[in-house]
């Protein structure tokens, strides 16, 4: 016998694609029949969604092939909510989906990230920052990306927090709200906090824009 996992079947083969973190989440499910799988393929992007009772995991096939490693992320709607979008279907040149919380039907678009009119939350952890084992001060940290892409009249809020042990994160540091159209807005924080050896940064945002970031730039002293 073998524990639950996610596999891709081929001609007489089965390749495991689930990550260790997803495998741990699958172990907690006593009835596998509650797990839903959903595939989406649009242009050159293929994704597999694994809907669990309390969370949704997404496998990025195209990105996994590009980076030569399995790329997964967890999808959610508003803070504390599970992913509401289900059963996406391509009809007449557009993608439509169901809502797990109502009878509404939504359209999947690439110009907004809201779920059925509600802003969504995102967050990610950056790489470990260190100074060759020496103490340092984090003077500034900047996200290089595409701000101000939300619809007219909307604003985006972003937060930064940090951890010294990789498990517990301190109080968040807010950035000034980003208004629609502020495409040259500098997404920069100035913590001026000292660390004995290293730190891990966490970024969180809440908006209706399709946020995109290419680089994290830090200044140490």
N, CA and C atoms as a LAMMPS dump frame, in Angstrom:
ITEM: TIMESTEP
0
ITEM: NUMBER OF ATOMS
663
ITEM: BOX BOUNDS ff ff ff
-5.0000000000000000e+02 5.0000000000000000e+02
-5.0000000000000000e+02 5.0000000000000000e+02
-5.0000000000000000e+02 5.0000000000000000e+02
ITEM: ATOMS id mol type element x y z
1 1 1 N 0.832 -1.191 0
2 1 2 C 0 0 0
3 1 3 C 0.877 1.256 0
4 2 1 N 0.291 2.331 -0.496
5 2 2 C 1.014 3.587 -0.575
6 2 3 C 0.073 4.725 -0.207
7 3 1 N 0.623 5.75 0.43
8 3 2 C -0.196 6.888 0.835
9 3 3 C -0.712 7.63 -0.39
10 4 1 N -1.735 8.457 -0.183
11 4 2 C -2.307 9.232 -1.274
12 4 3 C -1.26 10.172 -1.872
13 5 1 N -1.327 10.336 -3.169
14 5 2 C -0.447 11.244 -3.877
15 5 3 C -1.088 11.62 -5.198
16 6 1 N -0.493 12.544 -5.913
17 6 2 C -1.004 12.952 -7.22
18 6 3 C -0.015 12.464 -8.276
19 7 1 N -0.531 11.737 -9.266
20 7 2 C 0.298 11.144 -10.302
21 7 3 C -0.221 11.536 -11.686
22 8 1 N 0.679 11.57 -12.636
23 8 2 C 0.323 11.755 -14.039
24 8 3 C 0.572 10.427 -14.744
25 9 1 N -0.481 9.881 -15.349
26 9 2 C -0.375 8.578 -16.001
27 9 3 C 0.071 8.744 -17.446
28 10 1 N 0.967 7.865 -17.88
29 10 2 C 1.42 7.838 -19.26
30 10 3 C 1.208 6.458 -19.851
31 11 1 N 1.948 6.126 -20.872
32 11 2 C 1.836 4.82 -21.499
33 11 3 C 2.547 3.779 -20.632
34 12 1 N 1.781 3.165 -19.765
35 12 2 C 2.328 2.146 -18.879
36 12 3 C 3.137 2.692 -17.722
37 13 1 N 3.098 4.011 -17.482
38 13 2 C 3.86 4.624 -16.396
39 13 3 C 2.967 5.564 -15.588
40 14 1 N 3.416 5.892 -14.4
41 14 2 C 2.732 6.866 -13.543
42 14 3 C 3.801 7.676 -12.829
43 15 1 N 3.843 8.959 -13.097
44 15 2 C 4.857 9.838 -12.514
45 15 3 C 4.251 10.656 -11.389
46 16 1 N 4.857 10.591 -10.221
47 16 2 C 4.362 11.338 -9.068
48 16 3 C 4.727 12.816 -9.203
49 17 1 N 3.736 13.699 -9.047
50 17 2 C 3.984 15.134 -9.158
51 17 3 C 3.65 15.893 -7.876
52 18 1 N 2.984 15.25 -6.932
53 18 2 C 2.627 15.957 -5.696
54 18 3 C 3.872 16.227 -4.862
55 19 1 N 3.867 17.37 -4.189
56 19 2 C 4.983 17.766 -3.34
57 19 3 C 4.838 17.143 -1.955
58 20 1 N 5.878 17.266 -1.158
59 20 2 C 5.838 16.721 0.207
60 20 3 C 4.756 17.417 1.031
61 21 1 N 4.626 18.745 0.847
62 21 2 C 3.611 19.495 1.6
63 21 3 C 2.206 19.042 1.222
64 22 1 N 1.962 18.82 -0.076
65 22 2 C 0.644 18.342 -0.5
66 22 3 C 0.391 16.93 0.009
67 23 1 N 1.407 16.079 -0.028
68 23 2 C 1.241 14.718 0.49
69 23 3 C 0.814 14.735 1.96
70 24 1 N 1.39 15.662 2.732
71 24 2 C 1 15.774 4.146
72 24 3 C -0.458 16.189 4.28
73 25 1 N -0.902 17.102 3.399
74 25 2 C -2.307 17.53 3.436
75 25 3 C -3.234 16.384 3.045
76 26 1 N -2.811 15.563 2.086
77 26 2 C -3.624 14.432 1.649
78 26 3 C -3.755 13.379 2.742
79 27 1 N -2.716 13.215 3.573
80 27 2 C -2.764 12.224 4.65
81 27 3 C -3.865 12.523 5.67
82 28 1 N -4.244 13.79 5.774
83 28 2 C -5.252 14.186 6.756
84 28 3 C -6.683 13.908 6.283
85 29 1 N -6.837 13.487 5.044
86 29 2 C -8.172 13.261 4.484
87 29 3 C -8.535 11.784 4.625
88 30 1 N -9.574 11.514 5.376
89 30 2 C -9.977 10.128 5.632
90 30 3 C -10.794 9.543 4.485
91 31 1 N -11.51 10.397 3.741
92 31 2 C -12.35 9.927 2.646
93 31 3 C -11.872 10.552 1.339
94 32 1 N -11.117 9.814 0.529
95 32 2 C -10.571 10.376 -0.716
96 32 3 C -11.634 10.837 -1.707
97 33 1 N -12.888 10.397 -1.542
98 33 2 C -13.932 10.771 -2.492
99 33 3 C -14.275 12.263 -2.437
100 34 1 N -13.83 12.966 -1.382
101 34 2 C -14.128 14.397 -1.275
102 34 3 C -13.131 15.241 -2.079
103 35 1 N -12.086 14.598 -2.604
104 35 2 C -11.067 15.316 -3.384
105 35 3 C -11.57 15.497 -4.815
106 36 1 N -11.469 16.725 -5.325
107 36 2 C -11.876 17.022 -6.699
108 36 3 C -10.657 17.466 -7.504
109 37 1 N -10.527 16.94 -8.71
110 37 2 C -9.46 17.344 -9.62
111 37 3 C -10.058 18.14 -10.776
112 38 1 N -9.362 19.193 -11.153
113 38 2 C -9.835 20.047 -12.248
114 38 3 C -8.635 20.488 -13.081
115 39 1 N -8.748 20.342 -14.385
116 39 2 C -7.661 20.727 -15.281
117 39 3 C -8.071 21.957 -16.09
118 40 1 N -7.119 22.884 -16.233
119 40 2 C -7.331 24.063 -17.065
120 40 3 C -6.148 24.219 -18.019
121 41 1 N -6.45 24.412 -19.278
122 41 2 C -5.416 24.616 -20.296
123 41 3 C -5.827 25.798 -21.152
124 42 1 N -5.004 26.831 -21.138
125 42 2 C -5.321 28.037 -21.9
126 42 3 C -4.034 28.572 -22.527
127 43 1 N -4.038 28.744 -23.834
128 43 2 C -2.842 29.139 -24.564
129 43 3 C -1.714 28.144 -24.261
130 44 1 N -0.605 28.626 -23.714
131 44 2 C 0.527 27.73 -23.443
132 44 3 C 0.633 27.393 -21.96
133 45 1 N -0.441 27.584 -21.192
134 45 2 C -0.406 27.333 -19.76
135 45 3 C -1.36 26.202 -19.413
136 46 1 N -0.824 25.193 -18.73
137 46 2 C -1.634 24.059 -18.284
138 46 3 C -1.507 23.927 -16.77
139 47 1 N -2.657 23.804 -16.1
140 47 2 C -2.659 23.693 -14.64
141 47 3 C -3.61 22.587 -14.195
142 48 1 N -3.226 21.948 -13.098
143 48 2 C -4.065 20.945 -12.469
144 48 3 C -4.433 21.452 -11.08
145 49 1 N -5.731 21.551 -10.803
146 49 2 C -6.213 22.025 -9.506
147 49 3 C -6.67 20.826 -8.683
148 50 1 N -6.171 20.735 -7.461
149 50 2 C -6.555 19.673 -6.533
150 50 3 C -7.364 20.329 -5.418
151 51 1 N -8.683 20.157 -5.48
152 51 2 C -9.579 20.772 -4.503
153 51 3 C -9.745 19.844 -3.303
154 52 1 N -9.223 20.246 -2.159
155 52 2 C -9.435 19.534 -0.901
156 52 3 C -10.558 20.245 -0.145
157 53 1 N -11.094 19.64 0.91
158 53 2 C -12.223 20.27 1.611
159 53 3 C -11.929 21.676 2.122
160 54 1 N -10.687 21.952 2.525
161 54 2 C -10.389 23.239 3.139
162 54 3 C -9.339 24.052 2.388
163 55 1 N -8.852 23.567 1.269
164 55 2 C -7.851 24.314 0.504
165 55 3 C -7.736 23.741 -0.896
166 56 1 N -7.164 24.54 -1.791
167 56 2 C -6.951 24.122 -3.174
168 56 3 C -5.482 24.276 -3.529
169 57 1 N -4.901 23.214 -4.078
170 57 2 C -3.512 23.226 -4.536
171 57 3 C -3.497 23.25 -6.054
172 58 1 N -2.569 24.013 -6.633
173 58 2 C -2.503 24.165 -8.085
174 58 3 C -1.112 23.773 -8.577
175 59 1 N -1.094 22.841 -9.534
176 59 2 C 0.155 22.419 -10.155
177 59 3 C 0.326 23.142 -11.484
178 60 1 N 1.45 23.815 -11.668
179 60 2 C 1.737 24.565 -12.891
180 60 3 C 2.626 23.716 -13.786
181 61 1 N 2.034 23.073 -14.78
182 61 2 C 2.798 22.149 -15.626
183 61 3 C 3.83 22.882 -16.472
184 62 1 N 3.434 24.001 -17.081
185 62 2 C 4.359 24.731 -17.943
186 62 3 C 5.546 25.258 -17.147
187 63 1 N 5.273 25.865 -15.989
188 63 2 C 6.351 26.405 -15.152
189 63 3 C 7.245 25.286 -14.625
190 64 1 N 6.652 24.148 -14.295
191 64 2 C 7.444 23.015 -13.798
192 64 3 C 8.428 22.531 -14.858
193 65 1 N 7.978 22.49 -16.116
194 65 2 C 8.874 22.085 -17.187
195 65 3 C 9.984 23.087 -17.418
196 66 1 N 9.646 24.368 -17.274
197 66 2 C 10.644 25.414 -17.504
198 66 3 C 11.721 25.4 -16.418
199 67 1 N 11.31 25.263 -15.159
200 67 2 C 12.258 25.31 -14.048
201 67 3 C 12.841 23.946 -13.689
202 68 1 N 12.377 22.891 -14.344
203 68 2 C 12.878 21.536 -14.091
204 68 3 C 12.624 21.079 -12.662
205 69 1 N 11.555 21.564 -12.072
206 69 2 C 11.144 21.105 -10.755
207 69 3 C 9.638 21.36 -10.595
208 70 1 N 9.025 20.629 -9.68
209 70 2 C 7.576 20.743 -9.503
210 70 3 C 7.213 22.102 -8.907
211 71 1 N 6.298 22.787 -9.543
212 71 2 C 5.852 24.107 -9.092
213 71 3 C 4.385 24.014 -8.663
214 72 1 N 4.15 24.179 -7.368
215 72 2 C 2.802 24.166 -6.789
216 72 3 C 2.557 25.472 -6.038
217 73 1 N 1.314 25.859 -5.938
218 73 2 C 0.934 26.945 -5.029
219 73 3 C -0.477 26.677 -4.51
220 74 1 N -0.821 27.311 -3.417
221 74 2 C -2.159 27.178 -2.852
222 74 3 C -3.009 28.366 -3.247
223 75 1 N -4.189 28.11 -3.755
224 75 2 C -5.102 29.165 -4.193
225 75 3 C -6.175 29.393 -3.134
226 76 1 N -6.568 30.655 -2.962
227 76 2 C -7.615 31.007 -2.005
228 76 3 C -8.375 32.208 -2.545
229 77 1 N -9.454 32.552 -1.893
230 77 2 C -10.211 33.746 -2.269
231 77 3 C -9.914 34.834 -1.246
232 78 1 N -10.887 35.281 -0.493
233 78 2 C -10.608 36.266 0.546
234 78 3 C -9.867 35.593 1.695
235 79 1 N -9.316 36.41 2.591
236 79 2 C -8.525 35.876 3.693
237 79 3 C -9.37 34.929 4.547
238 80 1 N -8.851 33.743 4.746
239 80 2 C -9.558 32.747 5.542
240 80 3 C -10.59 31.956 4.764
241 81 1 N -10.776 32.257 3.464
242 81 2 C -11.741 31.537 2.64
243 81 3 C -11.033 30.538 1.737
244 82 1 N -11.723 29.441 1.44
245 82 2 C -11.202 28.5 0.46
246 82 3 C -11.434 29.061 -0.944
247 83 1 N -10.816 28.439 -1.913
248 83 2 C -10.923 28.865 -3.307
249 83 3 C -12.351 28.62 -3.799
250 84 1 N -13.017 29.664 -4.249
251 84 2 C -14.44 29.584 -4.583
252 84 3 C -14.708 29.123 -6.016
253 85 1 N -13.751 29.222 -6.915
254 85 2 C -13.985 28.938 -8.328
255 85 3 C -13.94 27.444 -8.602
256 86 1 N -14.94 26.955 -9.334
257 86 2 C -15.022 25.526 -9.65
258 86 3 C -15.525 25.319 -11.082
259 87 1 N -15.131 24.164 -11.624
260 87 2 C -15.683 23.652 -12.882
261 87 3 C -15.565 24.65 -14.033
262 88 1 N -14.382 25.21 -14.223
263 88 2 C -14.181 26.172 -15.309
264 88 3 C -14.388 25.49 -16.663
265 89 1 N -15.145 26.154 -17.539
266 89 2 C -15.477 25.606 -18.855
267 89 3 C -15.27 26.672 -19.918
268 90 1 N -14.644 26.291 -21.022
269 90 2 C -14.373 27.227 -22.119
270 90 3 C -15.55 27.212 -23.092
271 91 1 N -16.251 28.358 -23.211
272 91 2 C -17.439 28.457 -24.055
273 91 3 C -17.391 29.759 -24.849
274 92 1 N -17.52 29.661 -26.155
275 92 2 C -17.585 30.844 -27.025
276 92 3 C -16.433 31.819 -26.784
277 93 1 N -15.23 31.276 -26.664
278 93 2 C -14.051 32.122 -26.553
279 93 3 C -13.77 32.668 -25.166
280 94 1 N -14.459 32.2 -24.133
281 94 2 C -14.234 32.69 -22.774
282 94 3 C -14.377 31.542 -21.78
283 95 1 N -13.73 31.715 -20.606
284 95 2 C -13.808 30.726 -19.533
285 95 3 C -14.867 31.161 -18.508
286 96 1 N -15.747 30.23 -18.145
287 96 2 C -16.77 30.497 -17.137
288 96 3 C -16.651 29.453 -16.027
289 97 1 N -17.023 29.859 -14.801
290 97 2 C -16.881 28.944 -13.66
291 97 3 C -18.016 29.131 -12.671
292 98 1 N -18.196 28.118 -11.825
293 98 2 C -19.193 28.148 -10.762
294 98 3 C -18.6 28.773 -9.506
295 99 1 N -19.482 29.137 -8.588
296 99 2 C -19.095 29.664 -7.284
297 99 3 C -19.552 28.681 -6.215
298 100 1 N -18.642 28.289 -5.322
299 100 2 C -18.992 27.324 -4.272
300 100 3 C -19.897 27.932 -3.202
301 101 1 N -20.009 29.266 -3.168
302 101 2 C -20.785 29.911 -2.107
303 101 3 C -22.124 30.49 -2.583
304 102 1 N -22.377 30.441 -3.878
305 102 2 C -23.628 31.003 -4.388
306 102 3 C -23.955 30.364 -5.733
307 103 1 N -25.043 30.838 -6.341
308 103 2 C -25.446 30.334 -7.661
309 103 3 C -24.867 31.191 -8.788
310 104 1 N -23.944 32.088 -8.47
311 104 2 C -23.367 32.96 -9.479
312 104 3 C -22.456 32.184 -10.426
313 105 1 N -22.346 32.705 -11.634
314 105 2 C -21.406 32.197 -12.627
315 105 3 C -20.412 33.31 -12.929
316 106 1 N -19.129 32.996 -12.869
317 106 2 C -18.1 34.003 -13.09
318 106 3 C -17.342 33.765 -14.384
319 107 1 N -16.68 34.803 -14.869
320 107 2 C -15.841 34.71 -16.06
321 107 3 C -14.382 34.868 -15.658
322 108 1 N -13.533 33.953 -16.104
323 108 2 C -12.105 34.042 -15.83
324 108 3 C -11.479 35.025 -16.811
325 109 1 N -10.841 36.068 -16.274
326 109 2 C -10.242 37.109 -17.103
327 109 3 C -8.81 37.363 -16.647
328 110 1 N -8.025 38.001 -17.535
329 110 2 C -6.624 38.268 -17.216
330 110 3 C -6.351 39.727 -16.906
331 111 1 N -7.419 40.521 -16.649
332 111 2 C -7.215 41.933 -16.307
333 111 3 C -7.581 42.254 -14.865
334 112 1 N -8.235 41.342 -14.155
335 112 2 C -8.569 41.522 -12.741
336 112 3 C -8.365 40.199 -12.023
337 113 1 N -8.227 40.258 -10.687
338 113 2 C -8.06 39.035 -9.898
339 113 3 C -9.2 38.825 -8.91
340 114 1 N -10.203 39.7 -8.909
341 114 2 C -11.304 39.578 -7.958
342 114 3 C -12.081 38.286 -8.201
343 115 1 N -12.656 37.759 -7.127
344 115 2 C -13.482 36.561 -7.204
345 115 3 C -14.928 36.946 -6.949
346 116 1 N -15.733 36.929 -7.986
347 116 2 C -17.142 37.269 -7.899
348 116 3 C -17.341 38.644 -7.254
349 117 1 N -16.519 39.601 -7.693
350 117 2 C -16.626 40.979 -7.235
351 117 3 C -15.888 41.295 -5.955
352 118 1 N -15.283 40.306 -5.328
353 118 2 C -14.589 40.511 -4.062
354 118 3 C -13.078 40.503 -4.279
355 119 1 N -12.342 41.444 -3.647
356 119 2 C -10.867 41.42 -3.744
357 119 3 C -10.315 40.138 -3.138
358 120 1 N -9.148 39.737 -3.598
359 120 2 C -8.523 38.519 -3.084
360 120 3 C -7.215 38.861 -2.386
361 121 1 N -6.777 37.954 -1.553
362 121 2 C -5.513 38.134 -0.844
363 121 3 C -4.459 37.207 -1.432
364 122 1 N -3.213 37.675 -1.488
365 122 2 C -2.096 36.841 -1.908
366 122 3 C -0.959 37.026 -0.909
367 123 1 N -0.081 36.062 -0.851
368 123 2 C 1.143 36.229 -0.058
369 123 3 C 2.193 35.231 -0.54
370 124 1 N 3.433 35.59 -0.354
371 124 2 C 4.532 34.687 -0.666
372 124 3 C 5.722 35.038 0.212
373 125 1 N 6.587 34.052 0.432
374 125 2 C 7.807 34.244 1.218
375 125 3 C 8.99 34.386 0.273
376 126 1 N 9.856 35.328 0.571
377 126 2 C 11.056 35.526 -0.228
378 126 3 C 12.171 34.602 0.222
379 127 1 N 13.297 34.61 -0.475
380 127 2 C 14.44 33.775 -0.087
381 127 3 C 15.085 34.302 1.189
382 128 1 N 15.879 33.464 1.827
383 128 2 C 16.591 33.878 3.037
384 128 3 C 17.617 34.955 2.69
385 129 1 N 17.666 35.999 3.53
386 129 2 C 18.656 37.065 3.373
387 129 3 C 19.695 36.902 4.477
388 130 1 N 20.97 36.862 4.099
389 130 2 C 22.027 36.712 5.091
390 130 3 C 23.26 37.492 4.641
391 131 1 N 24.208 37.636 5.573
392 131 2 C 25.391 38.463 5.336
393 131 3 C 26.65 37.677 5.705
394 132 1 N 26.789 36.494 5.082
395 132 2 C 27.945 35.624 5.343
396 132 3 C 28.107 35.308 6.826
397 133 1 N 26.972 35.135 7.51
398 133 2 C 27.009 34.785 8.923
399 133 3 C 27.23 35.946 9.862
400 134 1 N 27.319 37.164 9.34
401 134 2 C 27.554 38.344 10.171
402 134 3 C 26.255 39.116 10.429
403 135 1 N 26.181 39.85 11.536
404 135 2 C 25.008 40.69 11.794
405 135 3 C 24.862 41.749 10.694
406 136 1 N 23.633 42.172 10.462
407 136 2 C 23.4 43.195 9.452
408 136 3 C 22.117 43.958 9.762
409 137 1 N 21.968 45.102 9.132
410 137 2 C 20.742 45.887 9.227
411 137 3 C 20.068 45.895 7.858
412 138 1 N 18.772 45.587 7.856
413 138 2 C 17.994 45.635 6.62
414 138 3 C 17.481 47.064 6.45
415 139 1 N 18.169 47.825 5.601
416 139 2 C 17.822 49.229 5.412
417 139 3 C 16.576 49.403 4.55
418 140 1 N 16.504 48.684 3.446
419 140 2 C 15.349 48.812 2.561
420 140 3 C 15.128 47.514 1.808
421 141 1 N 13.882 47.315 1.416
422 141 2 C 13.509 46.156 0.609
423 141 3 C 12.49 46.628 -0.417
424 142 1 N 12.685 46.24 -1.673
425 142 2 C 11.803 46.712 -2.741
426 142 3 C 11.351 45.549 -3.618
427 143 1 N 10.058 45.561 -3.944
428 143 2 C 9.519 44.615 -4.908
429 143 3 C 9.512 45.291 -6.279
430 144 1 N 10.171 44.679 -7.236
431 144 2 C 10.182 45.195 -8.596
432 144 3 C 9.087 44.469 -9.365
433 145 1 N 8.092 45.216 -9.832
434 145 2 C 6.979 44.557 -10.503
435 145 3 C 6.081 45.514 -11.249
436 146 1 N 4.786 45.208 -11.237
437 146 2 C 3.802 45.942 -12.03
438 146 3 C 2.699 46.486 -11.135
439 147 1 N 2.924 47.617 -10.471
440 147 2 C 1.896 48.185 -9.594
441 147 3 C 0.838 48.961 -10.381
442 148 1 N -0.276 49.277 -9.716
443 148 2 C -1.295 50.155 -10.279
444 148 3 C -2.114 49.573 -11.405
445 149 1 N -2.179 48.238 -11.508
446 149 2 C -2.93 47.621 -12.615
447 149 3 C -4.382 47.332 -12.271
448 150 1 N -4.85 47.685 -11.086
449 150 2 C -6.22 47.396 -10.705
450 150 3 C -7.196 48.33 -11.438
451 151 1 N -8.491 47.978 -11.497
452 151 2 C -9.483 48.814 -12.178
453 151 3 C -9.573 50.213 -11.567
454 152 1 N -10.102 51.159 -12.333
455 152 2 C -10.23 52.544 -11.884
456 152 3 C -11.056 52.615 -10.596
457 153 1 N -10.574 53.406 -9.647
458 153 2 C -11.27 53.587 -8.386
459 153 3 C -10.878 52.593 -7.312
460 154 1 N -10.124 51.563 -7.681
461 154 2 C -9.677 50.562 -6.71
462 154 3 C -8.27 50.902 -6.213
463 155 1 N -7.93 50.377 -5.053
464 155 2 C -6.585 50.549 -4.513
465 155 3 C -6.051 49.217 -4.016
466 156 1 N -4.735 49.132 -3.979
467 156 2 C -4.068 47.921 -3.519
468 156 3 C -3.328 48.221 -2.22
469 157 1 N -3.375 47.294 -1.286
470 157 2 C -2.628 47.433 -0.032
471 157 3 C -1.651 46.272 0.067
472 158 1 N -0.451 46.581 0.591
473 158 2 C 0.602 45.57 0.682
474 158 3 C 1.284 45.66 2.034
475 159 1 N 1.782 44.517 2.512
476 159 2 C 2.399 44.444 3.827
477 159 3 C 3.685 43.623 3.755
478 160 1 N 4.606 43.953 4.656
479 160 2 C 5.86 43.217 4.786
480 160 3 C 6.023 42.776 6.235
481 161 1 N 6.446 41.531 6.418
482 161 2 C 6.817 41.055 7.757
483 161 3 C 8.07 40.192 7.603
484 162 1 N 8.713 39.895 8.731
485 162 2 C 9.957 39.127 8.665
486 162 3 C 10.058 38.149 9.827
487 163 1 N 10.889 37.149 9.606
488 163 2 C 11.078 36.109 10.604
489 163 3 C 12.561 35.864 10.81
490 164 1 N 12.948 35.651 12.047
491 164 2 C 14.332 35.313 12.366
492 164 3 C 14.56 33.813 12.438
493 165 1 N 13.475 33.042 12.594
494 165 2 C 13.628 31.593 12.731
495 165 3 C 12.951 30.812 11.607
496 166 1 N 12.303 31.499 10.678
497 166 2 C 11.644 30.826 9.572
498 166 3 C 10.266 30.277 9.888
499 167 1 N 9.802 30.45 11.13
500 167 2 C 8.502 29.921 11.524
501 167 3 C 7.561 31.009 12.025
502 168 1 N 8.064 31.884 12.875
503 168 2 C 7.222 32.944 13.436
504 168 3 C 7.562 34.276 12.774
505 169 1 N 6.518 34.992 12.371
506 169 2 C 6.682 36.29 11.722
507 169 3 C 6.111 37.379 12.625
508 170 1 N 6.802 38.515 12.65
509 170 2 C 6.408 39.608 13.518
510 170 3 C 5.317 40.478 12.933
511 171 1 N 5.134 41.625 13.539
512 171 2 C 4.098 42.558 13.115
513 171 3 C 4.354 43.048 11.695
514 172 1 N 3.275 43.2 10.939
515 172 2 C 3.401 43.615 9.55
516 172 3 C 3.664 45.116 9.43
517 173 1 N 4.401 45.461 8.389
518 173 2 C 4.715 46.852 8.06
519 173 3 C 3.978 47.194 6.769
520 174 1 N 3.042 48.149 6.841
521 174 2 C 2.194 48.467 5.697
522 174 3 C 2.886 49.436 4.744
523 175 1 N 2.527 49.307 3.484
524 175 2 C 2.971 50.24 2.451
525 175 3 C 1.817 51.183 2.152
526 176 1 N 2.104 52.398 1.737
527 176 2 C 1.041 53.333 1.361
528 176 3 C 0.165 52.702 0.29
529 177 1 N -1.166 52.879 0.357
530 177 2 C -2.054 52.29 -0.652
531 177 3 C -1.66 52.707 -2.062
532 178 1 N -1.708 51.753 -2.971
533 178 2 C -1.39 52.006 -4.37
534 178 3 C -2.694 52.222 -5.13
535 179 1 N -2.841 53.376 -5.758
536 179 2 C -4.059 53.701 -6.483
537 179 3 C -3.968 53.213 -7.926
538 180 1 N -5.13 53.025 -8.542
539 180 2 C -5.171 52.609 -9.939
540 180 3 C -4.456 53.637 -10.808
541 181 1 N -3.621 53.163 -11.691
542 181 2 C -2.899 54.054 -12.588
543 181 3 C -1.526 54.458 -12.101
544 182 1 N -1.187 54.178 -10.832
545 182 2 C 0.141 54.528 -10.31
546 182 3 C 1.152 53.447 -10.722
547 183 1 N 1.464 53.415 -11.998
548 183 2 C 2.297 52.346 -12.532
549 183 3 C 3.778 52.564 -12.274
550 184 1 N 4.146 53.745 -11.807
551 184 2 C 5.552 53.989 -11.457
552 184 3 C 5.744 54.003 -9.94
553 185 1 N 4.741 53.569 -9.199
554 185 2 C 4.815 53.542 -7.734
555 185 3 C 5.976 52.646 -7.291
556 186 1 N 6.781 53.149 -6.366
557 186 2 C 7.919 52.385 -5.865
558 186 3 C 7.475 51.555 -4.658
559 187 1 N 7.449 50.246 -4.837
560 187 2 C 6.998 49.345 -3.775
561 187 3 C 8.172 49.034 -2.848
562 188 1 N 8.486 49.982 -1.985
563 188 2 C 9.681 49.893 -1.153
564 188 3 C 9.357 50.141 0.316
565 189 1 N 9.914 49.3 1.162
566 189 2 C 9.819 49.463 2.611
567 189 3 C 11.212 49.809 3.155
568 190 1 N 11.243 50.508 4.273
569 190 2 C 12.505 50.838 4.941
570 190 3 C 12.433 50.381 6.401
571 191 1 N 12.652 49.095 6.649
572 191 2 C 12.504 48.562 8.013
573 191 3 C 13.553 49.087 8.995
574 192 1 N 14.824 49.188 8.528
575 192 2 C 15.948 49.583 9.39
576 192 3 C 15.968 48.734 10.664
577 193 1 N 15.914 47.424 10.462
578 193 2 C 15.894 46.454 11.559
579 193 3 C 17.168 45.613 11.49
580 194 1 N 17.756 45.337 12.651
581 194 2 C 18.993 44.552 12.687
582 194 3 C 18.664 43.074 12.921
583 195 1 N 19.483 42.22 12.291
584 195 2 C 19.338 40.778 12.421
585 195 3 C 20.694 40.181 12.78
586 196 1 N 20.71 39.16 13.642
587 196 2 C 21.996 38.586 14.068
588 196 3 C 22.71 37.816 12.966
589 197 1 N 21.951 37.083 12.133
590 197 2 C 22.598 36.291 11.064
591 197 3 C 21.796 36.297 9.758
592 198 1 N 20.467 36.136 9.86
593 198 2 C 19.658 36 8.651
594 198 3 C 18.206 36.338 8.949
595 199 1 N 17.414 36.428 7.879
596 199 2 C 15.977 36.654 8.033
597 199 3 C 15.257 36.151 6.784
598 200 1 N 13.968 35.898 6.928
599 200 2 C 13.101 35.529 5.816
600 200 3 C 11.975 36.552 5.757
601 201 1 N 11.69 37.04 4.578
602 201 2 C 10.68 38.069 4.389
603 201 3 C 9.384 37.458 3.866
604 202 1 N 8.269 38.023 4.304
605 202 2 C 6.948 37.604 3.812
606 202 3 C 6.213 38.836 3.281
607 203 1 N 5.688 38.717 2.076
608 203 2 C 4.93 39.793 1.449
609 203 3 C 3.464 39.367 1.348
610 204 1 N 2.573 40.313 1.623
611 204 2 C 1.135 40.027 1.555
612 204 3 C 0.428 41.212 0.92
613 205 1 N -0.573 40.918 0.115
614 205 2 C -1.336 41.983 -0.525
615 205 3 C -2.804 41.655 -0.593
616 206 1 N -3.603 42.705 -0.858
617 206 2 C -5.055 42.554 -0.885
618 206 3 C -5.581 43.547 -1.914
619 207 1 N -6.035 43.043 -3.068
620 207 2 C -6.482 43.955 -4.124
621 207 3 C -7.244 43.191 -5.192
622 208 1 N -7.587 43.906 -6.281
623 208 2 C -8.296 43.298 -7.402
624 208 3 C -7.415 43.218 -8.64
625 209 1 N -6.128 43.548 -8.503
626 209 2 C -5.217 43.532 -9.644
627 209 3 C -4.543 42.179 -9.769
628 210 1 N -4.099 41.869 -10.976
629 210 2 C -3.269 40.692 -11.189
630 210 3 C -1.831 41.097 -10.917
631 211 1 N -1.412 40.942 -9.682
632 211 2 C -0.093 41.407 -9.268
633 211 3 C 0.997 40.554 -9.905
634 212 1 N 2.087 41.208 -10.294
635 212 2 C 3.224 40.504 -10.857
636 212 3 C 4.525 41.105 -10.373
637 213 1 N 5.446 40.256 -9.935
638 213 2 C 6.728 40.733 -9.402
639 213 3 C 7.858 39.95 -10.052
640 214 1 N 8.92 40.663 -10.423
641 214 2 C 10.036 40.037 -11.107
642 214 3 C 11.275 39.909 -10.24
643 215 1 N 11.375 40.739 -9.196
644 215 2 C 12.628 40.771 -8.441
645 215 3 C 12.406 41.36 -7.059
646 216 1 N 13.23 40.914 -6.096
647 216 2 C 13.283 41.502 -4.76
648 216 3 C 14.653 42.133 -4.604
649 217 1 N 14.674 43.425 -4.344
650 217 2 C 15.955 44.147 -4.205
651 217 3 C 16.094 44.629 -2.772
652 218 1 N 17.194 44.254 -2.113
653 218 2 C 17.4 44.659 -0.719
654 218 3 C 18.694 45.458 -0.581
655 219 1 N 18.73 46.298 0.443
656 219 2 C 19.934 47.062 0.766
657 219 3 C 20.281 46.788 2.221
658 220 1 N 21.508 46.302 2.452
659 220 2 C 21.965 45.957 3.79
660 220 3 C 23.113 46.87 4.203
661 221 1 N 23.288 46.985 5.519
662 221 2 C 24.45 47.716 6.045
663 221 3 C 24.919 47.039 7.313
